Each structure stands twice: as structure tokens, then as C-alpha cells.
Amino acid sequence: MSLLIAGSIATDHLMSFQGKFADSLVVEQLDKISLSFLVDDLEIRRGGVAANMCFGLGQLGLRPVLVGSAGEDFADYRSWLERHNVNCSHVRISETRHTARFVCTTDPTGAQIASFYPGAMSEARLIELGPVVDRVGTPDYVLIGADDPDGMLRHTEECRQRGYPFIADPSQQLAFSDGELIRKLIDGAAILFSNEYESHMIEQKTGWTAAEVLDKVDVQVTTLGKDGVRVQGRGLATFELPAAANVTAVEPTGVGDAFRSGFLAALAWGLGHERAAQVGCVLAAYVVETVGTQEYSFTAAEFLARVDESYGADAAAEVQPHLKAIS
């Protein structure tokens, strides 16, 4: 199966301040604020929804095609992804902007001061899918994740025009999008991914009922956090699946991206939607147990053991033949 994964590519720069931001604020002088904090550590984490999903697919032995825009500073990140089985040949490199960056400082109370620089992500609107497909072949799916909104819309419309099955995954962009844009991103999707909160936001902003949203797509996959996932669609009996068993949660960032990776990997292997949801939940467990979105690893035996533990021997037996590419 050929998978094109379009969406953001970013790095997160995370710092910790041991004092309290509140102690440095003079309420009467907020209009003249000028502050600097001495931080104790800096963590640089690889991120961006498309890159996270591609990494997860690569970990499961697939070779996804990453479609997005980055800066000239992408070289080290590219090398990392390519070492983990991701095709980065079609990442657009900006001549003027750095890769998107999230810079955040957190104090012990959990208060944060953060900035997001979209940078090269803003140039995703300049990417055309046709030339990519000419080189890699007609895709089974094009996943369109959170990215520059104009880029998301362009990719969605191109998929409709060229007949590429597309997956709508607007996630973080839902909060900043109006109902008209969301309707255009979702209508006709082969799969709609969202979490439960986002599913209600889609209904509120589009004016569609839950039934009307479901009528616009073939399959709707809604993650439910620690409660697992719900899958429903045309000709598909609705089911809910619990999350993987015995998960020790550490940090949730990137869990949804990992779930999507596992779900799509199982579809690529020719498995059904229930198995896809199970594989997605197991892969998500590795991320929630790790700090960072691309810092997890596993052997085929370890992965199968978790499938068996969570969903039984029959599930593990169906997944096992597809993990031969994993050491």
C-alpha cells in the first residue's frame, strides 16, 4: 500500500524555569512587560503530526512518503527519519524560512510561556501532489493532517479532482478554522480521524449533526483517550475498543499520531478495522509511556506480546506475519 502523509513538520524546544512566572509579574506594569528567565534545561524534540505519523509507520515496517514543507535546518531531522524508513524525497525545502518551531518555557506550577513559529510550514500551500504521485505511484490513501490551512485545502481539493482517496485529520487546526473550511476538509473523506472533543467541535462549527458528519465520510475513527477508540462507518458495525492493557502513562504528546500510524499500518497489511484499531492502540501505548513523540522502539516479539496481552491470541496471530520487517 502506498501512503502519502501530508502535514506539519516541526521541532519543539522545551525549557524549565525553577522559579514562578507569577513572582516576576508586576500587574500595574503589564503594558511595559520585559522579562527574561534563566532556565535549567533544554530539550529539543522532533515533532509535527506528519513526521510523527511517518515515524510510526516506519517503525512498523512500512515506507510512508512524507509530504510537507521544512527549512534548510531540516538536514538532521531528515537523516533521522530516513534512518527510520521514511521517504523524505518530497519534502519541500524553503529558501527563506526555518522549519516550524514550538518554543515553550514551563515553571513548577505548570504555567507556560510559549511561542509557535510556523516558518516553512506556511509554504505547504505551494506543494502539488500530482508530481509526487508521478514518482511514487497512485496512493491508496493521502492523509491530510494539521498544516498550513491553505495547504490542507489545496491537498484536499486535489485529491477530489484526481480521485485519490483521502483521510481527513484536521486535529489542531480545528480550533482556528471556521465551519466552511472544516466542511471542505471533511466532505468525501475515506476516513475521518479525531478525538472525542474534536468530534464535538466539528459538529459545532460545521452545523452538522453527528449523523450528518458520519454521512459525509466512509469511516469515522474517534479516539477516546484512556477509554480507547470508537469506529463507525458505512456498512460497518459500530464498535468501541478499550485502550491497550497495562499502560504506564508518562506523557501524552503524540499519542494520537501514533494511533493513526498503527491504524493505517494494519489497513496496509489488509487487516480489518477492528485489528487496525488494536494495532493503533498498542502503538499509542509506546508513545504515552515515553517522553517525546519519536523516542520509542520495540521488537516484533515485544509488540506481539502487547497485542496478545491486550486483545488476545487471535489478534496477535493475525498481526504476526506482517512484522517480519521489524528486527
VEXDRENKE-786105 format. One record per residue (C-alpha): x, z, y. Coordinates in Angstrom, 3 decimals. Each point is the difference from the previous one (the first is absolute). Layout:
BEGIN
+----------+----------+----------+
!        X !        Z !        Y !
+----------+----------+----------+
!        X !        Z !        Y !
...
+----------+----------+----------+
! end
This chain:
BEGIN
+----------+----------+----------+
!        X !        Z !        Y !
+----------+----------+----------+
!    0.000 !    0.000 !    0.000 !
!    1.248 !   -0.913 !    3.473 !
!   -0.575 !    2.720 !    2.598 !
!    0.571 !   -0.405 !    3.745 !
!    0.021 !    3.332 !    1.796 !
!   -0.447 !   -0.335 !    3.767 !
!    0.236 !    2.982 !    2.317 !
!    2.244 !    2.304 !    1.946 !
!    3.702 !    0.591 !   -0.569 !
!    1.288 !    3.124 !    1.749 !
!    2.393 !    2.918 !   -0.041 !
!   -0.889 !    3.628 !    0.734 !
!    2.434 !    2.207 !    1.927 !
!   -1.078 !    3.592 !   -0.619 !
!    1.557 !    2.997 !    1.762 !
!   -0.595 !    3.768 !   -0.061 !
!    0.139 !    2.324 !    3.025 !
!    0.333 !    3.691 !   -0.856 !
!   -1.536 !    1.283 !    3.215 !
!   -3.578 !   -0.460 !    1.166 !
!   -0.984 !   -2.875 !    2.269 !
!   -2.583 !    2.277 !    1.630 !
!    2.754 !    2.285 !    1.288 !
!    1.469 !   -2.890 !    2.000 !
!   -3.217 !   -1.097 !    1.654 !
!   -0.866 !    1.076 !    3.515 !
!   -3.693 !   -0.752 !    0.304 !
!    0.050 !   -0.249 !    3.784 !
!    2.803 !   -2.590 !   -0.136 !
!   -1.206 !   -2.339 !   -2.739 !
!   -0.235 !   -2.849 !    2.505 !
!    3.782 !    0.319 !    0.461 !
!    0.904 !    0.608 !   -3.643 !
!    3.618 !   -0.685 !   -0.983 !
!    1.090 !    1.568 !   -3.261 !
!    2.832 !   -0.309 !   -2.503 !
!    0.256 !    1.822 !   -3.322 !
!    3.060 !    0.680 !   -2.142 !
!   -1.046 !   -0.814 !   -3.572 !
!    1.565 !    1.290 !   -3.207 !
!   -0.358 !   -2.983 !   -2.303 !
!   -0.878 !   -3.649 !   -0.190 !
!   -1.556 !   -1.797 !   -2.941 !
!   -0.288 !   -3.775 !    0.021 !
!   -2.561 !   -1.218 !   -2.496 !
!   -0.912 !   -3.516 !   -0.969 !
!   -3.642 !   -0.821 !    0.566 !
!   -2.652 !   -2.466 !    1.065 !
!   -3.006 !   -0.595 !   -2.233 !
!    1.069 !   -3.423 !   -1.268 !
!    3.534 !    1.107 !   -0.791 !
!   -1.287 !    3.142 !   -1.752 !
!   -2.372 !   -2.036 !   -2.173 !
!    2.667 !   -2.547 !   -0.859 !
!    2.368 !    2.794 !   -1.021 !
!   -2.639 !    1.452 !   -2.338 !
!   -0.713 !   -3.374 !   -1.577 !
!    3.725 !   -0.540 !   -0.474 !
!    0.313 !    3.376 !   -1.709 !
!   -2.603 !   -1.170 !   -2.518 !
!    1.952 !   -3.154 !   -0.781 !
!   -1.757 !   -2.548 !    2.206 !
!    1.601 !   -2.115 !    2.710 !
!   -2.343 !    0.055 !    3.016 !
!    0.534 !   -2.139 !    3.096 !
!    0.282 !    2.036 !    3.194 !
!   -1.574 !   -1.695 !    3.024 !
!    0.619 !    1.675 !    3.346 !
!    2.126 !    0.091 !    3.113 !
!    3.136 !    2.094 !    0.534 !
!    2.991 !    0.119 !    2.328 !
!    3.650 !   -0.844 !   -0.497 !
!    0.489 !    3.649 !   -0.999 !
!   -1.895 !   -0.767 !   -3.231 !
!    3.166 !   -0.881 !   -1.963 !
!    0.490 !    3.353 !   -1.774 !
!   -3.719 !    0.356 !   -0.684 !
!   -0.100 !   -3.551 !   -1.383 !
!    2.869 !    0.791 !   -2.361 !
!   -1.814 !    3.113 !   -1.251 !
!   -3.230 !   -1.880 !   -0.679 !
!    1.723 !   -2.935 !   -1.673 !
!    1.821 !    2.424 !   -2.299 !
!   -3.445 !    1.250 !   -0.992 !
!   -1.403 !   -3.399 !   -0.943 !
!   -1.658 !   -0.987 !    3.294 !
!    0.159 !   -3.601 !    1.275 !
!    0.926 !    0.346 !    3.684 !
!    0.688 !   -3.689 !    0.585 !
!   -3.100 !   -0.390 !    2.151 !
!    0.438 !    2.935 !    2.354 !
!    0.063 !   -1.328 !    3.547 !
!    2.958 !    1.301 !    2.025 !
!   -0.642 !    0.460 !    3.713 !
!    2.660 !   -1.244 !    2.389 !
!   -0.835 !    2.592 !    2.655 !
!   -1.599 !    3.085 !   -1.554 !
!    0.990 !    2.761 !   -2.392 !
!   -1.884 !    0.844 !   -3.178 !
!   -3.055 !    2.178 !    0.660 !
!    0.912 !    3.659 !    0.295 !
!   -1.791 !    3.337 !   -0.080 !
!    1.944 !    2.803 !    1.707 !
!   -1.392 !    3.502 !   -0.439 !
!    1.186 !    3.545 !    0.749 !
!   -1.836 !    2.920 !   -1.606 !
!    0.240 !    3.701 !    0.815 !
!   -0.615 !    2.896 !   -2.461 !
!   -3.658 !    0.266 !    1.058 !
!   -0.635 !   -3.602 !   -1.068 !
!   -0.284 !   -1.241 !    3.569 !
!    1.447 !   -3.478 !    0.406 !
!    1.295 !   -2.246 !    2.758 !
!    0.146 !   -3.570 !   -1.253 !
!    0.284 !   -3.616 !    1.070 !
!   -0.657 !   -3.230 !   -1.870 !
!    1.865 !   -3.142 !    0.954 !
!   -1.698 !   -3.088 !   -1.516 !
!    2.946 !   -2.236 !    0.852 !
!    0.321 !   -2.978 !   -2.300 !
!   -3.294 !    0.855 !   -1.680 !
!   -1.699 !   -1.562 !    3.036 !
!    1.361 !   -3.368 !   -1.109 !
!   -1.838 !    0.030 !   -3.344 !
!   -2.592 !   -2.189 !    1.717 !
!    2.603 !   -2.807 !   -0.014 !
!    0.238 !   -0.080 !   -3.802 !
!   -1.830 !   -2.783 !   -1.833 !
!   -0.754 !    0.509 !   -3.683 !
!   -0.040 !   -3.689 !   -0.949 !
!    3.795 !   -0.524 !    0.077 !
!    0.471 !    3.195 !   -2.038 !
!   -2.428 !   -1.240 !   -2.641 !
!    1.752 !   -3.381 !   -0.075 !
!    3.134 !    1.806 !   -1.168 !
!   -1.351 !    2.726 !   -2.286 !
!   -3.159 !   -1.646 !   -1.365 !
!   -3.701 !    0.636 !    0.489 !
!   -0.612 !    3.760 !    0.083 !
!   -2.402 !    1.789 !   -2.279 !
!   -0.529 !    2.410 !    2.885 !
!    1.130 !    0.390 !    3.599 !
!   -0.229 !    3.637 !    1.016 !
!   -0.460 !    0.365 !    3.761 !
!    1.007 !    3.511 !    0.996 !
!    0.275 !    1.806 !    3.323 !
!    2.105 !   -2.045 !    2.401 !
!   -0.236 !   -1.690 !    3.372 !
!   -3.802 !   -0.501 !    0.320 !
!    0.320 !   -3.637 !    1.059 !
!    2.292 !   -0.580 !   -2.971 !
!   -2.498 !    1.627 !   -2.371 !
!   -2.771 !   -2.209 !    1.349 !
!    2.118 !   -3.150 !   -0.218 !
!    0.940 !    0.703 !   -3.618 !
!   -3.599 !    0.765 !   -0.959 !
!   -1.330 !   -3.176 !    1.571 !
!    2.760 !   -2.081 !   -1.578 !
!   -0.867 !    1.421 !   -3.416 !
!   -3.624 !   -1.034 !    0.495 !
!    0.968 !   -3.485 !    1.164 !
!    2.514 !   -0.615 !   -2.788 !
!   -1.987 !    1.720 !   -2.736 !
!    2.482 !    2.787 !   -0.721 !
!   -1.719 !    3.101 !   -1.452 !
!    0.737 !    2.827 !    2.423 !
!   -0.045 !    3.775 !   -0.117 !
!   -1.103 !    1.880 !    3.118 !
!    1.935 !    3.202 !    0.643 !
!   -0.312 !    0.745 !    3.741 !
!    0.711 !    3.757 !   -0.393 !
!    1.793 !    1.339 !    3.107 !
!   -1.229 !   -2.816 !    2.207 !
!   -3.653 !    0.968 !   -0.469 !
!    0.201 !    2.684 !    2.683 !
!    1.196 !   -2.531 !    2.571 !
!   -2.260 !   -2.915 !   -0.985 !
!   -3.508 !   -0.810 !    1.119 !
!   -2.855 !   -0.884 !   -2.314 !
!    0.318 !   -3.745 !    0.512 !
!    3.649 !   -0.061 !   -1.081 !
!   -0.662 !    2.232 !   -3.015 !
!   -2.865 !   -2.221 !   -1.141 !
!    2.283 !   -3.050 !    0.199 !
!    2.745 !    1.751 !   -1.989 !
!   -2.325 !    1.095 !   -2.803 !
!   -2.624 !   -2.711 !   -0.515 !
!    0.741 !   -1.987 !   -3.148 !
!    2.811 !    2.196 !   -1.308 !
!    0.661 !    0.037 !   -3.732 !
!    0.830 !    3.709 !    0.302 !
!   -0.508 !    2.506 !    2.813 !
!    2.324 !    3.014 !   -0.057 !
!   -0.656 !    3.120 !    2.070 !
!   -0.082 !    3.758 !   -0.279 !
!   -3.300 !    1.858 !    0.249 !
!    0.290 !    0.782 !    3.713 !
!    0.911 !   -3.608 !    0.764 !
!   -2.995 !   -1.252 !   -1.987 !
!   -2.309 !    1.964 !    2.309 !
!    1.889 !   -1.273 !    3.044 !
!   -0.526 !   -3.574 !   -1.221 !
!   -3.742 !    0.615 !   -0.278 !
!   -0.201 !    1.665 !    3.414 !
!    1.983 !   -2.646 !    1.863 !
!   -1.444 !   -3.087 !   -1.705 !
!   -3.586 !    1.242 !    0.000 !
!   -0.212 !   -0.881 !   -3.692 !
!   -1.474 !    2.375 !   -2.559 !
!    2.042 !    0.928 !   -3.061 !
!   -2.032 !   -2.509 !   -2.006 !
!    0.624 !   -2.717 !    2.589 !
!    3.753 !    0.643 !   -0.063 !
!   -0.047 !   -0.292 !   -3.773 !
!   -1.954 !   -3.251 !    0.264 !
!    2.767 !   -1.520 !    2.168 !
!    2.762 !    0.461 !   -2.599 !
!    0.484 !   -0.481 !   -3.720 !
!    1.460 !    3.451 !   -0.731 !
!    0.222 !    3.128 !    2.149 !
!    2.653 !    2.569 !   -0.896 !
!   -0.283 !    3.339 !    1.803 !
!    2.653 !    2.659 !   -0.487 !
!   -1.267 !    3.593 !    0.048 !
!    3.228 !    1.960 !    0.468 !
!    0.458 !    2.752 !   -2.572 !
!   -3.364 !   -0.987 !   -1.516 !
!    1.231 !   -3.405 !   -1.150 !
!   -1.624 !   -3.365 !    0.701 !
!   -3.330 !   -1.813 !   -0.054 !
!   -0.274 !   -3.684 !   -0.989 !
!   -3.125 !   -2.117 !    0.417 !
!   -0.806 !   -3.687 !    0.323 !
!   -1.965 !   -3.037 !   -1.096 !
!   -0.564 !   -0.020 !   -3.727 !
!    1.972 !    3.229 !   -0.287 !
!   -1.426 !    3.334 !   -1.063 !
!    0.913 !    2.521 !    2.691 !
!    2.371 !    2.681 !   -1.230 !
!    1.993 !    2.911 !    1.352 !
!    3.321 !    0.978 !   -1.462 !
!    1.823 !    3.318 !    0.450 !
!    3.479 !    0.123 !    1.471 !
!    2.983 !    0.223 !   -2.334 !
!    0.436 !    3.354 !   -1.737 !
!    2.480 !    2.755 !    0.829 !
!    1.105 !   -1.311 !    3.376 !
!    2.173 !    2.235 !    2.158 !
!   -0.787 !   -1.188 !    3.508 !
!    2.891 !    0.045 !    2.468 !
!   -0.708 !   -2.635 !    2.675 !
!   -2.919 !   -2.482 !    0.128 !
!    1.467 !   -2.785 !    2.156 !
!   -0.069 !   -3.330 !   -1.840 !
!   -2.246 !    1.169 !   -2.846 !
!   -2.658 !   -2.604 !    0.781 !
!    2.572 !   -2.778 !    0.068 !
!    1.301 !    1.054 !   -3.411 !
!   -3.525 !    0.064 !   -1.431 !
!   -0.535 !   -3.564 !    1.185 !
!    3.279 !   -1.046 !   -1.599 !
!   -1.002 !    1.401 !   -3.354 !
!   -3.508 !   -1.453 !    0.197 !
!    1.291 !   -3.485 !    0.797 !
!    2.733 !    0.206 !   -2.633 !
!   -2.583 !    0.716 !   -2.694 !
!   -2.155 !   -2.911 !    1.157 !
!    3.101 !   -2.205 !   -0.144 !
!    0.498 !    1.126 !   -3.589 !
!   -3.539 !   -1.138 !   -0.819 !
!   -1.447 !    3.491 !   -0.397 !
!   -3.480 !    1.015 !    1.143 !
!   -1.000 !    1.980 !    3.056 !
!   -0.094 !    3.372 !   -1.756 !
!    3.540 !   -0.394 !   -1.296 !
!    1.051 !   -1.264 !    3.430 !
!   -1.355 !    3.158 !    1.614 !
!    1.790 !    2.141 !   -2.581 !
!    3.345 !   -1.705 !    0.564 !
!   -0.546 !    0.331 !    3.752 !
!   -0.687 !    3.728 !   -0.254 !
!    3.097 !    0.610 !   -2.126 !
!    2.267 !   -1.913 !    2.385 !
!   -1.545 !    1.893 !    2.925 !
!    0.905 !    3.273 !   -1.712 !
!    3.697 !   -0.875 !    0.204 !
!   -0.245 !   -0.500 !    3.758 !
!   -1.946 !    3.166 !    0.777 !
!    2.643 !    1.965 !   -1.929 !
!    2.821 !   -1.497 !    2.094 !
!    1.029 !    0.195 !    3.653 !
!    0.109 !   -3.598 !    1.211 !
!   -2.036 !   -3.057 !   -0.920 !
!    2.679 !   -1.842 !   -2.005 !
!    2.098 !    2.782 !   -1.497 !
!   -1.618 !    0.282 !   -3.427 !
!    1.168 !   -1.404 !   -3.318 !
!   -0.980 !    0.218 !   -3.662 !
!    0.722 !   -1.486 !   -3.400 !
!   -2.572 !   -1.879 !   -2.045 !
!   -0.209 !    2.952 !   -2.395 !
!   -0.622 !    2.445 !    2.847 !
!   -2.702 !   -2.166 !    1.532 !
!   -1.769 !   -0.502 !   -3.322 !
!    0.110 !    3.724 !   -0.708 !
!   -1.835 !    0.658 !    3.250 !
!   -2.594 !   -2.688 !   -0.768 !
!   -0.531 !    1.580 !   -3.427 !
!   -0.217 !    3.520 !    1.432 !
!   -2.484 !   -1.006 !    2.696 !
!   -2.138 !   -2.684 !   -1.649 !
!    0.695 !    0.049 !   -3.707 !
!    1.845 !   -1.858 !   -2.732 !
!   -2.142 !   -3.142 !    0.212 !
!    0.876 !   -0.471 !    3.673 !
!    3.694 !    0.517 !   -0.706 !
!   -0.112 !   -2.471 !   -2.877 !
!   -1.460 !   -2.708 !    2.240 !
!    2.529 !    0.615 !    2.761 !
!    3.076 !    0.280 !   -2.229 !
!    0.622 !   -3.722 !   -0.696 !
!    0.153 !   -0.727 !    3.728 !
!    2.812 !    2.443 !    0.777 !
!    2.736 !   -1.808 !   -1.875 !
!    1.697 !   -0.984 !    3.257 !
!    0.468 !    3.654 !    0.921 !
!    3.157 !    1.700 !   -1.270 !
+----------+----------+----------+
! end
